[in-house]
Amino acid sequence: MLRIGSARAAEIVAAKPSAIAPDANNVENVDIGNAPYLVITLKAAVTPVRSPQGTGECCGRTGYDAGTGSSASRPADIRHRMPWLTGSGLLASYSPRCAVANPRISTPAVTRAMVRAGGDVFEQTEVVEMDHQNGLFAIRTANRPQMKAPVLVNAAGGWAGSISQHFGETTPLFSAGPPQFVTEPMPYVLRPSVYAIEGDLILRQIPRGNFIFAGYPRTLSNEDGQHTFVPPQKTLNGMRAVSRHMPGLRNADIIRVWSGVEGYLPDMLPVISASEATPGLYHAFGGSGGGFKIAPAVGECLALQICGDTVSIDLSPYSISRFRSPIRKSQKLAAEFDEASEVSLAGHFEAEPPDHL
């Protein structure tokens, strides 16, 4: 089996069937930067469509049922636990056993587990030609011998649309990324990671004191699809947003800003399915900002499909065939992208009445 990752660096993973079959024993038990997880609902995030309080309670119950030890906190509890937070908190769900993973650290650990199971990783390997004949995919690269396999997994993130189109399946995928910021080192006061359910606050602090935060609105990638720059105005807006909830950060200096290139779809749902145009081709892209979080589940579902086993989850809502007809735009587009981005996207896909998911 071949899996094409980021098409810019064109990372290729070649794996044996045993390497993709789900096996918890193959994953390294390493420290991947876990931290207690706090989800908080804020007044600033109230919308007429959702009930933030109900959303927060649901989040807490879901986490508790999953074994994370989640507990809900009311405003008085929030102020007692986090006196540095303004009075905008409506409800918090605290999960001492829920983890926030650092992709930079955890991804290599998973990759090493795959290599131990018999797979190979070819980094900085540009794919220059793809073909499918006689039941085999042939992948030609710029610096390695041609590779062939009966199965190809398209997991190329923001570049996956060009691969699916190459094999006859067009999607309205577009590229964007969330702006992220790092402050100067400050006293270490924030142990849990803080996430606002409805939007503009994603915050954690590392032991050496730097605060790392991100939020909406997201930024569209450049037309070349290779980079996502963060305009200075978004840095200022981001600081204003975080200081509304944490006044102590109002005058903090920002020392670094960055973003990335992620794949988004107008319904904000991923594609997790076998190709309906090319036998042996499987798609896993369009996580719309949540791909890293759901990657283990997506990998398990596709591994079961590829190995011919039964998948207990209904994957039909994530089929690539849904783009054969107009789809509903998610209301999250308006919530997570600014007006300028929405205008730029207007001609990218056919408008449909928004959903309320």
C-alpha positions in Angstrom: 0.0 0.0 0.0 1.1 3.5 -0.7 0.0 6.6 1.1 0.7 10.1 -0.3 1.0 12.7 2.4 1.7 16.4 2.1 2.1 16.9 -1.7 4.3 19.9 -1.3 7.0 17.8 0.4 5.4 14.8 -1.2 6.0 12.5 1.7 5.3 8.9 0.8 4.6 6.1 3.2 4.8 2.6 1.9 3.2 0.1 4.3 2.5 -3.6 4.4 -1.2 -4.6 5.3 0.0 -5.6 8.8 1.3 -2.1 9.3 -2.0 -0.4 8.7 -4.2 -2.9 10.6 -5.2 -1.2 13.9 -3.1 -2.6 16.7 -2.8 -0.6 20.0 0.4 -2.4 20.8 2.2 -0.8 17.9 1.8 2.7 19.3 4.7 4.1 21.4 3.9 4.9 25.0 5.8 8.2 25.1 5.3 11.6 26.6 3.7 13.6 23.8 3.1 16.8 25.6 -0.2 16.0 27.3 -1.9 18.5 29.6 -5.2 18.7 31.4 -7.9 19.9 29.1 -10.4 22.6 29.9 -13.2 23.5 27.6 -14.9 26.8 28.5 -18.0 28.5 27.1 -17.8 32.3 26.9 -20.4 35.0 26.6 -18.6 36.4 23.6 -19.4 33.1 21.7 -23.2 33.2 22.1 -25.0 32.7 18.8 -28.7 32.5 18.0 -28.2 29.1 16.5 -26.6 27.2 19.4 -27.0 27.1 23.1 -23.5 27.5 24.5 -24.4 26.3 27.9 -26.0 23.1 26.4 -23.0 22.6 24.2 -20.7 22.8 27.1 -22.7 20.4 29.2 -22.8 18.0 26.3 -19.1 18.3 25.9 -18.6 17.5 29.6 -20.9 14.5 29.5 -19.3 13.1 26.4 -15.8 13.4 28.0 -17.0 11.8 31.2 -18.6 8.9 29.3 -15.3 8.4 27.4 -13.4 8.0 30.7 -11.7 11.4 30.9 -13.1 12.2 34.3 -14.7 15.4 33.0 -16.5 17.6 35.4 -18.7 20.7 34.8 -18.0 24.0 36.6 -20.4 26.9 37.0 -19.4 30.6 37.0 -18.5 30.7 40.7 -16.3 27.6 40.3 -14.6 29.0 37.3 -13.7 32.2 39.0 -12.4 30.3 42.0 -10.3 28.0 39.8 -9.2 30.6 37.3 -9.2 34.1 39.0 -7.3 35.5 36.0 -10.2 34.9 33.7 -12.8 37.6 33.2 -16.4 37.1 34.2 -17.3 36.0 30.7 -17.3 32.3 31.5 -20.7 30.7 31.5 -19.7 27.0 31.9 -16.5 25.0 31.9 -15.8 21.3 31.4 -12.6 20.2 33.1 -11.0 17.0 32.0 -7.9 16.0 34.0 -7.3 12.8 32.0 -8.1 14.3 28.5 -4.9 15.1 26.5 -3.8 17.9 24.3 -1.2 16.4 22.0 1.6 18.3 20.3 1.7 17.2 16.6 5.4 18.0 16.3 6.2 15.4 19.0 3.5 12.8 18.6 3.5 12.4 14.9 7.2 11.1 14.8 6.2 8.6 17.5 3.4 7.2 15.5 5.6 7.2 12.4 8.3 5.2 14.2 5.7 2.7 15.3 4.6 2.3 11.6 8.2 1.7 10.6 8.6 -1.0 13.2 5.6 -2.7 11.8 7.2 -2.9 8.4 6.5 0.5 6.7 8.9 2.9 5.0 8.9 6.7 5.0 10.4 8.7 2.1 10.6 12.4 3.1 11.2 15.3 0.8 10.2 13.0 -2.1 8.3 14.9 -4.8 5.7 12.9 -6.7 5.9 13.8 -10.4 3.6 11.3 -12.0 0.8 8.9 -10.9 -0.9 6.2 -12.9 -3.3 3.3 -12.4 -3.2 0.3 -14.8 -3.9 -3.4 -14.5 -4.9 -3.0 -10.8 -1.7 -1.3 -9.8 -0.8 2.3 -8.9 2.5 3.4 -10.3 4.1 6.4 -8.5 7.1 8.1 -10.1 9.1 10.5 -8.0 11.9 12.9 -8.7 14.6 11.1 -6.7 13.6 7.5 -6.1 12.8 4.4 -8.2 9.2 3.9 -9.3 6.9 2.4 -6.7 3.9 0.2 -7.4 1.1 -1.0 -5.1 -2.6 -2.2 -5.5 -3.8 0.4 -2.9 -3.2 4.1 -2.7 -4.4 6.3 0.2 -4.8 10.0 -0.7 -4.0 11.8 2.6 -2.4 14.9 1.2 -4.2 17.5 3.3 -4.5 20.8 1.5 -3.2 19.3 -1.7 -5.4 16.2 -1.8 -7.9 17.8 -4.2 -5.4 17.7 -7.0 -4.8 14.0 -6.4 -8.5 13.1 -6.3 -9.1 15.2 -9.5 -6.2 13.4 -11.2 -8.1 10.2 -10.7 -11.5 11.6 -11.9 -13.1 12.9 -8.7 -13.4 16.7 -8.2 -14.0 18.3 -4.8 -14.4 21.9 -3.7 -11.4 21.6 -1.4 -9.6 24.9 -0.5 -6.6 25.7 1.7 -6.4 27.8 4.8 -4.9 27.8 8.3 -5.5 29.3 11.7 -3.3 32.1 12.9 -1.1 31.1 15.9 0.9 33.3 18.2 3.5 32.9 20.9 4.1 35.5 23.7 7.2 36.4 25.6 7.9 34.2 28.7 5.7 35.1 31.6 5.0 33.6 35.1 3.8 30.0 34.7 0.2 30.2 35.9 -1.9 28.2 33.4 -1.6 24.4 33.8 -4.6 23.2 31.7 -5.1 24.0 28.0 -8.1 26.3 27.6 -10.5 26.0 24.6 -13.6 28.1 24.0 -16.3 25.9 22.5 -17.7 28.6 20.2 -14.6 30.2 18.9 -12.0 32.8 19.5 -9.9 31.4 22.3 -7.5 28.4 22.1 -4.8 28.9 24.7 -2.1 27.0 26.6 1.1 27.9 28.4 4.3 25.9 28.3 6.5 25.5 31.5 9.1 28.1 30.4 6.3 30.7 30.4 5.3 31.3 26.8 1.6 31.5 26.0 0.6 29.9 22.7 -2.8 30.8 21.4 -4.8 30.6 18.2 -8.3 31.4 17.2 -10.6 32.6 14.5 -10.9 33.9 11.9 -8.8 31.5 9.8 -6.6 32.8 7.0 -6.9 31.6 3.4 -3.6 30.2 1.9 -1.8 32.0 -0.9 -3.0 31.3 -4.5 0.1 29.0 -4.9 -1.3 26.8 -2.1 2.1 26.6 -0.5 2.0 29.1 2.3 -0.5 30.8 4.6 0.7 34.2 5.8 -0.9 35.9 8.9 -1.6 39.6 8.2 -0.5 42.0 11.0 -4.1 43.0 11.6 -5.0 39.5 12.5 -2.2 39.5 15.1 -3.7 42.6 16.7 -7.2 41.2 16.5 -6.0 37.9 18.1 -4.4 39.8 21.0 -7.5 41.8 21.6 -9.6 38.6 21.6 -7.4 36.8 24.2 -7.1 39.9 26.4 -10.9 40.2 26.6 -10.9 36.9 28.5 -7.4 37.2 30.1 -6.6 40.9 30.8 -3.2 39.9 32.1 -2.1 39.3 28.5 -3.2 42.7 27.2 0.4 44.1 27.1 2.3 40.9 26.4 4.7 41.0 23.6 4.2 38.6 20.6 7.5 37.1 19.6 6.4 34.7 16.9 3.4 34.3 14.5 2.8 31.4 12.1 0.1 29.4 10.3 -0.1 26.3 8.1 -1.8 24.8 5.1 -4.9 22.7 5.9 -7.6 21.3 3.7 -11.2 22.6 4.1 -14.5 21.7 2.5 -17.6 23.9 2.4 -19.6 21.5 4.7 -16.6 21.4 7.1 -16.8 17.6 7.0 -13.8 15.3 5.9 -13.7 12.9 3.1 -13.2 9.4 4.4 -14.1 6.9 1.7 -13.0 4.6 -1.0 -12.9 6.2 -4.5 -15.9 5.5 -6.7 -13.8 6.2 -9.8 -10.6 4.2 -9.2 -10.5 0.8 -7.6 -7.9 0.6 -4.8 -7.9 4.4 -4.2 -8.9 5.6 -0.7 -9.4 9.2 0.4 -8.7 10.7 3.8 -8.6 14.5 3.7 -10.5 17.7 4.3 -10.4 17.6 8.1 -11.2 21.3 8.0 -9.0 22.1 11.0 -9.7 18.9 12.9 -7.8 16.3 10.9 -5.1 15.7 13.5 -7.7 15.1 16.2 -9.6 12.5 14.3 -6.6 10.9 12.5 -6.5 7.8 14.7 -10.1 7.0 14.1 -9.9 7.8 10.4 -6.8 5.5 10.1 -8.6 2.7 11.8 -11.7 2.9 9.7 -9.7 3.0 6.4 -7.4 0.1 7.6 -10.5 -2.0 8.2 -11.9 -1.1 4.8 -8.6 -1.9 3.0 -8.3 -5.2 4.8 -11.8 -6.1 3.9 -13.2 -6.0 7.5 -16.4 -4.5 8.7 -16.4 -0.9 9.8 -18.9 -0.3 12.7 -19.2 3.4 11.9 -21.4 4.7 9.1 -19.0 6.6 6.8 -21.6 7.5 4.2 -21.8 11.2 5.3 -18.1 11.4 4.5 -18.2 9.8 1.0 -16.5 11.7 -1.8 -19.6 11.0 -3.9 -21.5 13.7 -1.9 -19.9 16.3 -4.2 -21.8 15.1 -7.2 -24.6 17.4 -6.3 -24.7 20.8 -4.5 -24.0 20.5 -0.8 -25.0 22.7 2.1 -22.4 25.1 3.4 -21.7 24.8 7.1 -22.5 27.7 9.3 -19.0 27.2 10.7 -17.6 28.9 7.5 -19.1 32.2 8.7 -18.0 31.6 12.3 -14.4 30.6 11.5 -13.6 32.8 8.5 -13.7 36.5 8.1 -15.8 38.4 5.6 -13.0 38.9 3.2 -12.3 35.2 3.1 -16.0 34.5 2.5 -16.1 36.8 -0.4 -13.0 35.1 -1.9 -14.6 31.7 -1.4 -18.0 32.8 -2.9 -17.0 31.7 -6.4 -15.2 28.6 -5.2 -18.4 26.5 -4.7 -22.0 26.8 -5.3 -23.9 28.5 -2.5 -26.6 26.5 -0.7 -28.6 27.3 2.4 -26.4 26.9 5.5 -26.9 24.0 7.8 -27.1 24.3 11.6 -24.6 21.6 12.7 
